[in-house]
Amino acid sequence: MSYQKANTELEKILQDLQEGNIPLDKLAATLKKASSLIKECKTKLRDVEKALADFEQED
């Protein structure tokens, strides 16, 4: 999944949480999905940061 898609899904989950659109029986699963998406986004950001640092060291 791309960073943009994961981020968009996170924004939708946040909006649903703020608006109370997630039924209680689905809340745990939704939070688990959000946690997974956050980890995925963090990993992608770390990979980009590492690539940038490597690129800068090549100069």
CYANA upper distance limits for C-alpha pairs under 8 A (distance plus 0.5 A):
  1 MET  CA      5 LYS  CA      6.97
  1 MET  CA      6 ALA  CA      7.08
  2 SER  CA      6 ALA  CA      6.77
  3 TYR  CA      7 ASN  CA      6.51
  3 TYR  CA     40 GLU  CA      8.25
  3 TYR  CA     41 CYS  CA      6.29
  3 TYR  CA     44 LYS  CA      7.27
  4 GLN  CA      8 THR  CA      6.55
  5 LYS  CA      9 GLU  CA      6.72
  6 ALA  CA     10 LEU  CA      6.73
  6 ALA  CA     37 LEU  CA      6.25
  6 ALA  CA     38 ILE  CA      8.42
  6 ALA  CA     40 GLU  CA      8.09
  6 ALA  CA     41 CYS  CA      7.29
  7 ASN  CA     11 GLU  CA      6.70
  7 ASN  CA     37 LEU  CA      8.00
  7 ASN  CA     41 CYS  CA      7.66
  8 THR  CA     12 LYS  CA      6.79
  9 GLU  CA     13 ILE  CA      6.73
  9 GLU  CA     37 LEU  CA      8.40
 10 LEU  CA     14 LEU  CA      6.62
 10 LEU  CA     34 ALA  CA      6.58
 10 LEU  CA     37 LEU  CA      7.32
 10 LEU  CA     38 ILE  CA      8.14
 11 GLU  CA     15 GLN  CA      6.63
 12 LYS  CA     16 ASP  CA      6.62
 13 ILE  CA     17 LEU  CA      6.60
 13 ILE  CA     30 THR  CA      7.93
 13 ILE  CA     34 ALA  CA      7.64
 14 LEU  CA     18 GLN  CA      6.62
 15 GLN  CA     19 GLU  CA      6.62
 16 ASP  CA     20 GLY  CA      6.42
 16 ASP  CA     21 ASN  CA      5.36
 16 ASP  CA     22 ILE  CA      6.63
 17 LEU  CA     21 ASN  CA      6.69
 17 LEU  CA     22 ILE  CA      6.73
 22 ILE  CA     26 LYS  CA      6.99
 22 ILE  CA     27 LEU  CA      6.65
 23 PRO  CA     27 LEU  CA      6.75
 24 LEU  CA     28 ALA  CA      8.31
 26 LYS  CA     30 THR  CA      6.61
 27 LEU  CA     31 LEU  CA      6.60
 28 ALA  CA     32 LYS  CA      6.66
 29 ALA  CA     33 LYS  CA      6.69
 30 THR  CA     34 ALA  CA      6.69
 31 LEU  CA     35 SER  CA      6.63
 32 LYS  CA     36 SER  CA      6.78
 33 LYS  CA     37 LEU  CA      6.71
 34 ALA  CA     38 ILE  CA      6.62
 35 SER  CA     39 LYS  CA      6.78
 36 SER  CA     40 GLU  CA      6.74
 37 LEU  CA     41 CYS  CA      6.65
 38 ILE  CA     42 LYS  CA      6.61
 39 LYS  CA     43 THR  CA      6.64
 40 GLU  CA     44 LYS  CA      6.80
 41 CYS  CA     45 LEU  CA      6.65
 42 LYS  CA     46 ARG  CA      6.60
 43 THR  CA     47 ASP  CA      6.67
 44 LYS  CA     48 VAL  CA      6.83
 45 LEU  CA     49 GLU  CA      6.65
 46 ARG  CA     50 LYS  CA      6.58
 47 ASP  CA     51 ALA  CA      6.65
 48 VAL  CA     52 LEU  CA      6.61
 49 GLU  CA     53 ALA  CA      6.64
 50 LYS  CA     54 ASP  CA      6.56
 51 ALA  CA     55 PHE  CA      6.55
 52 LEU  CA     56 GLU  CA      6.62
 53 ALA  CA     57 GLN  CA      6.76
 54 ASP  CA     58 GLU  CA      6.94
 55 PHE  CA     59 ASP  CA      7.70
